[in-house]
Amino acid sequence: MPGLEQLLAQVGSHRDEMVEALSELIRIPAIGPESGGSGELERSRYLRDILDHSKFDDVEMYDALDERVRLRLRPNIVAKKKGRSDQTVWVVAHMDTVPPGDLNSWNTPPFSPRLVDGKLYGLGSEDNGQALIAGLFATETLMSMGVEMERSLGLVLVADEEMGNERGIKFLLKEGVFKQGDIMFVPDHGTPRGDEVEIAEKHILWLKFTVTGKQAHASRPDLGTNAMRVGSELIVFLQDFLHRKYNGRDELFTPDRCTFEPTKRLQTVGNVNTIPGEDVFFFDCRILPQYDIDALRSDITAVLGIFEQKTGTEIKMETVQETRSGPPSDLEGEGMKALMWAVKRVKGVEPKPVGIGGGTCANFFRLAGMDAYVWQTIEELAHTPNEYCVIDNLVEDAKVFAVVLAALCCGSQFQI
């Protein structure tokens, strides 16, 4: 009967292979079409080749239609090792990345991996390449131990996580890939110590506001209506009003309150001496689960009506993205207990349950009535220039997931 020490040693022996696999992943761009990219197809081909030579029983492609990319598809990979029970324990990671942003802010090209002082630099190295490679080696190492699976074991590599999940995890849920009773691990949030398990997320609401006034020469403001001035006043008022009305606190989350942040603003006019007749700006709202999104939107609509009457402008609000939060995952569930135990066993850390304002695939499982647990050890460098993955984090996380999967999928065959 194999023991955990043997499993941990086996995972650790693949350190160099993990670095090479993550390096190759970084070399293959996987940016969504919304950001000018061609999607995840090439990256999925690299990963599919690895999985075709793995010990998974089934490796299936679930291609979501997308007219904007080559071959009109966004690939999702589902690999499964069958156990005596059809209940499945899944590790879920995403293949896509955000664009690199300002290339002048990068010390090296974002698609050219560079290993320096135990850190592998490159776009997507930490978000979500580290999790993907850790999950890949954790599952393969466990399967190579030759033990029979009690529960089934699954690895899912999804598309479109960075831009809404419509062609990724939401597509797979509609396709019926998962079922009630499955246990989900989604390594897409963490801390440098690995001391947090995310079990809940805030509502996410992105709003676009268009203020229409009347363009005029800047020397004759009396002949126009300055849409930018009205928009600016509206931004300040909305922030104050919403924070005052939706002022509840929940210590599970950081920050422990709702946030309503003006973020993007479109250019108004191209010259200084013209009063703009249109102002377009966006709000990113992260709302505590205790509040109702529709009620909040109604409150904003009422404010817009008051501003229209006061200023003589027309103000339009559109919802750009809306994600409602699912119920928190069960703190007493088998998945949570196994993860907490494994983190303490491997890293000597006792993680605490938390909620976040960001969005992960885990929320869509919760909305579907399934428990999902989000954990990893990261430096929190997602979406930043000179992003890197700490190799020790990569290897240790792979060990944690191997132990979790061993406990849940074949615990009676391991000395635990």
C-alpha positions in Angstrom: 0.0 0.0 0.0 1.6 3.3 -1.1 1.9 6.1 1.4 1.7 9.9 1.2 5.4 10.3 1.6 5.9 8.2 -1.6 3.3 10.3 -3.4 4.8 13.6 -2.3 8.3 12.4 -3.4 6.9 11.4 -6.8 5.3 14.8 -7.4 8.5 16.5 -6.3 10.6 14.4 -8.8 8.7 16.1 -11.7 9.9 19.6 -10.8 12.0 20.1 -14.0 9.2 18.7 -16.1 6.7 21.1 -14.5 9.0 24.1 -15.3 9.4 23.0 -18.9 5.7 22.4 -19.4 4.8 25.8 -17.9 7.5 27.4 -20.1 6.0 25.9 -23.2 2.5 27.0 -22.2 3.8 30.6 -21.8 5.2 30.5 -25.3 1.7 29.9 -26.8 -0.5 33.0 -26.7 -4.1 32.3 -25.6 -5.8 35.7 -25.6 -9.5 36.1 -26.3 -10.9 37.8 -29.4 -12.3 40.7 -27.3 -8.7 41.7 -26.6 -7.5 41.1 -30.2 -6.4 37.5 -29.7 -7.2 34.3 -31.5 -8.3 32.3 -28.5 -7.0 29.1 -27.0 -6.8 26.7 -29.9 -3.0 26.4 -30.2 -2.6 26.1 -26.5 -5.3 23.4 -26.3 -3.5 21.4 -29.0 -0.4 21.3 -26.9 -2.3 20.3 -23.8 -4.4 17.7 -25.7 -1.2 16.0 -26.9 0.0 15.7 -23.3 -3.3 14.4 -22.1 -3.6 11.9 -24.9 -0.4 10.3 -23.5 -1.6 10.4 -19.9 -3.3 7.7 -17.8 -6.8 9.3 -18.1 -9.4 6.9 -19.5 -11.2 9.5 -21.6 -10.0 12.9 -23.0 -12.8 14.8 -24.7 -13.0 18.2 -26.5 -16.0 20.4 -26.0 -15.8 23.1 -28.6 -17.9 26.2 -28.2 -18.8 28.2 -31.3 -17.2 31.6 -31.7 -17.3 33.3 -35.1 -14.5 35.7 -34.1 -11.7 33.2 -34.0 -10.0 30.7 -36.4 -12.0 27.6 -37.0 -14.8 29.4 -35.2 -14.3 27.4 -32.0 -13.2 27.9 -28.4 -11.8 24.6 -27.1 -12.5 23.1 -23.6 -10.7 19.9 -22.5 -12.3 17.3 -20.2 -10.2 14.4 -19.0 -11.5 11.7 -16.7 -10.2 8.6 -14.9 -13.1 6.3 -14.0 -13.6 5.1 -10.5 -15.9 2.6 -8.9 -18.3 5.5 -8.1 -19.4 7.9 -10.8 -19.1 10.8 -8.3 -16.2 12.8 -9.6 -13.6 15.0 -8.0 -12.6 17.7 -10.4 -9.6 20.1 -10.7 -10.5 23.1 -13.0 -8.1 25.6 -14.5 -8.4 28.0 -17.4 -6.2 28.2 -20.6 -6.8 31.8 -21.6 -5.0 34.9 -20.4 -5.5 38.6 -20.5 -3.4 40.6 -23.0 0.0 41.8 -21.8 -0.9 45.5 -21.7 1.9 48.0 -22.2 4.9 46.1 -23.6 7.3 48.8 -22.4 6.4 47.8 -18.8 7.8 44.3 -19.4 11.4 43.6 -18.7 11.3 40.7 -21.1 8.9 39.7 -23.8 5.7 38.3 -22.2 5.7 35.2 -24.4 9.4 34.4 -23.8 9.6 32.5 -20.5 12.6 33.3 -18.3 13.7 31.4 -15.2 15.5 33.6 -12.7 16.1 32.9 -9.0 13.4 30.2 -8.8 10.8 32.4 -10.6 9.4 31.7 -14.0 8.5 35.0 -15.7 5.9 35.3 -18.5 2.3 36.2 -19.3 -0.1 33.8 -17.6 2.6 32.1 -15.6 0.6 32.6 -12.4 -2.8 33.2 -13.8 -3.6 30.4 -14.5 -0.6 28.5 -15.8 0.6 27.5 -12.4 -2.7 26.0 -11.5 -3.0 24.2 -14.8 0.4 22.6 -14.6 0.0 21.8 -10.9 -3.3 20.1 -11.6 -1.9 18.2 -14.6 1.0 16.8 -12.7 -1.0 16.1 -9.5 -3.5 14.0 -11.4 -1.0 12.2 -13.5 1.3 11.4 -10.6 -1.6 10.0 -8.5 -2.8 7.8 -11.4 0.7 6.5 -12.0 0.7 5.0 -8.5 -1.4 2.2 -9.7 -4.1 2.5 -7.2 -7.8 1.9 -8.0 -10.0 4.9 -8.0 -13.0 4.8 -5.6 -14.4 8.2 -6.8 -13.8 9.2 -10.4 -11.1 11.8 -11.0 -11.4 14.7 -13.5 -9.3 17.5 -14.9 -11.0 20.3 -16.8 -9.1 23.0 -18.9 -11.5 25.7 -20.0 -11.6 28.6 -22.4 -13.0 32.1 -21.9 -12.5 32.6 -18.2 -11.1 36.1 -18.5 -14.0 37.5 -20.5 -17.2 36.0 -19.0 -17.1 32.2 -19.2 -19.8 32.0 -21.8 -17.7 29.7 -24.0 -16.0 28.0 -21.1 -17.3 26.7 -17.8 -20.9 28.0 -18.4 -20.9 26.1 -21.8 -19.7 22.9 -20.1 -22.4 23.2 -17.4 -25.0 23.5 -20.1 -23.5 20.4 -21.8 -24.1 18.4 -18.7 -20.4 17.5 -18.0 -20.8 17.8 -14.2 -23.5 16.5 -11.9 -24.8 17.0 -8.4 -22.6 15.6 -5.8 -19.3 16.2 -7.7 -16.6 18.1 -5.8 -14.8 21.0 -7.5 -11.4 22.5 -6.8 -10.7 25.7 -8.7 -7.1 27.0 -8.1 -7.7 30.6 -9.2 -7.3 32.6 -6.0 -4.7 32.5 -3.3 -2.1 34.3 -1.1 1.7 34.0 -0.8 1.3 31.7 2.2 -1.5 29.6 0.8 -3.6 30.4 3.9 -7.0 31.1 2.3 -9.7 28.9 0.9 -12.2 30.9 -1.1 -15.8 29.7 -0.6 -17.9 32.7 -1.8 -17.9 35.5 -4.2 -19.6 38.9 -4.5 -22.1 39.8 -7.2 -20.4 41.4 -10.2 -22.1 44.2 -12.1 -20.5 46.2 -14.9 -22.5 49.2 -16.1 -22.1 51.5 -19.0 -23.4 55.1 -18.8 -24.0 57.4 -21.8 -24.7 61.0 -21.1 -26.0 63.0 -24.1 -25.9 66.8 -23.9 -25.3 69.3 -26.6 -21.9 70.1 -28.2 -20.8 73.7 -28.5 -17.7 75.9 -28.8 -15.9 76.1 -25.4 -16.2 79.9 -25.5 -20.0 79.7 -25.6 -20.9 77.1 -22.9 -24.3 78.9 -22.7 -25.1 77.4 -26.1 -24.4 73.8 -25.2 -24.8 71.3 -22.4 -21.5 69.8 -21.2 -22.0 66.1 -21.1 -18.6 65.5 -19.5 -19.4 67.9 -16.6 -22.7 66.2 -16.0 -21.1 62.8 -16.3 -18.4 63.8 -13.7 -21.1 65.1 -11.3 -23.0 61.8 -11.8 -19.9 59.7 -11.0 -19.3 61.5 -7.8 -22.9 61.4 -6.7 -23.4 57.7 -7.6 -20.3 56.7 -5.6 -21.5 58.5 -2.5 -25.1 57.5 -2.8 -24.5 53.8 -3.4 -21.9 53.5 -0.6 -24.3 55.1 1.8 -27.3 53.0 0.9 -25.5 49.7 0.4 -23.4 50.0 3.5 -23.5 46.5 5.0 -20.4 44.6 6.1 -19.4 41.0 5.8 -16.0 40.1 7.4 -15.8 37.0 5.1 -14.8 39.4 2.3 -11.9 41.8 1.7 -12.9 44.6 1.4 -15.8 43.7 3.7 -18.2 46.1 1.9 -19.7 46.7 -1.5 -17.5 48.6 -4.0 -18.7 50.9 -6.8 -15.7 52.0 -8.9 -15.7 54.2 -12.0 -13.1 52.6 -14.2 -13.1 53.1 -18.0 -14.0 56.4 -19.8 -14.2 56.9 -23.5 -12.6 60.0 -25.2 -15.1 62.8 -25.5 -13.7 65.3 -28.1 -10.3 65.5 -29.8 -9.6 69.1 -29.1 -9.6 71.4 -26.0 -11.9 74.1 -27.3 -15.1 72.1 -27.8 -17.7 71.3 -25.2 -18.4 67.6 -25.5 -22.0 66.6 -26.3 -21.5 63.0 -25.2 -19.7 61.3 -22.3 -19.4 57.5 -21.9 -18.1 55.9 -18.8 -18.2 52.6 -16.9 -18.7 51.4 -13.3 -17.4 48.1 -11.9 -19.6 47.1 -9.0 -18.8 44.3 -6.6 -21.8 43.7 -4.4 -22.2 41.7 -1.2 -24.4 38.6 -1.7 -26.9 39.9 0.8 -28.1 42.6 -1.7 -30.4 42.3 -4.7 -28.8 43.4 -8.0 -32.2 44.4 -9.5 -33.0 46.7 -6.6 -29.7 48.3 -6.9 -30.2 48.9 -10.6 -33.6 50.4 -9.9 -32.0 52.8 -7.4 -29.5 53.9 -10.0 -32.3 54.4 -12.6 -34.1 56.7 -10.2 -30.9 58.8 -9.8 -30.5 59.0 -13.5 -34.0 60.4 -13.9 -33.3 63.1 -11.3 -30.1 64.1 -13.2 -31.9 64.2 -16.5 -34.5 66.6 -15.2 -31.9 68.7 -13.4 -29.5 69.0 -16.3 -31.5 68.6 -19.5 -29.4 65.7 -20.6 -30.4 62.2 -21.7 -28.7 59.4 -19.7 -28.7 55.8 -20.8 -27.5 52.9 -18.6 -26.6 49.5 -20.0 -25.5 46.3 -18.3 -22.2 45.1 -19.8 -21.7 42.1 -17.5 -23.7 40.6 -14.7 -22.8 37.7 -12.5 -24.9 36.8 -9.5 -23.1 35.1 -6.7 -24.0 31.5 -5.7 -24.4 30.3 -2.1 -21.2 29.8 -0.1 -19.7 26.3 -0.4 -20.2 24.0 2.5 -17.6 24.5 5.2 -18.3 21.0 6.5 -18.2 19.3 3.1 -15.8 16.5 2.3 -14.0 18.7 -0.2 -13.3 21.5 2.3 -12.1 19.1 5.0 -9.8 17.3 2.6 -8.3 20.5 1.3 -7.8 22.0 4.8 -6.1 18.8 5.9 -3.9 18.6 2.8 -2.7 22.2 3.1 -1.8 21.7 6.7 -0.1 18.3 5.9 2.0 19.6 3.1 2.6 23.2 3.9 2.1 23.4 7.7 -0.5 26.1 7.3 -4.1 26.2 8.5 -6.0 28.1 5.9 -9.1 30.2 6.7 -12.3 30.4 4.6 -12.7 33.7 2.8 -14.9 35.5 0.2 -13.6 37.6 -2.7 -14.8 40.3 -5.0 -13.2 38.7 -8.0 -14.9 36.1 -10.2 -13.8 32.5 -10.8 -15.3 29.4 -12.4 -16.2 28.3 -8.9 -19.2 30.7 -8.7 -20.9 29.0 -11.6 -20.7 25.6 -9.9 -22.2 27.1 -6.8 -25.0 28.6 -8.8 -25.7 25.1 -10.2 -25.8 23.7 -6.6 -22.4 22.2 -6.4 -19.6 22.9 -3.8 -16.4 24.4 -5.2 -13.3 25.4 -3.3 -10.7 27.9 -4.5 -7.1 27.6 -3.3 -3.6 28.0 -4.4 -0.3 29.7 -3.3 0.4 32.7 -5.4 2.2 36.1 -5.2 -1.1 37.8 -6.5 0.5 39.0 -9.8 -2.4 38.3 -12.1 -2.8 40.9 -14.9 0.5 42.7 -14.1 3.6 43.2 -16.2 6.5 40.9 -15.3 4.1 38.3 -14.0 5.9 35.3 -12.6 5.3 32.0 -11.0 7.4 30.9 -8.0 8.5 27.4 -8.8 8.4 26.3 -5.2 4.7 27.3 -5.2 4.0 25.3 -8.3 5.5 22.2 -6.9 4.0 22.5 -3.4 0.6 23.2 -4.9 0.9 20.1 -7.0 1.7 18.1 -3.9 -1.4 19.6 -2.1 -3.7 18.6 -4.9 -2.2 15.2 -5.2 -2.9 14.6 -1.5 -6.4 16.0 -1.7 -7.2 13.8 -4.7 -5.6 10.7 -3.0 -7.8 11.3 0.1 -11.0 11.8 -1.8 -10.5 9.3 -4.7 -8.6 6.5 -3.2 -8.2 7.1 0.5 -8.6 3.5 1.6 -5.6 2.5 -0.6 -3.2 5.0 0.9 -1.6 5.2 4.2 -3.0 8.6 5.3 
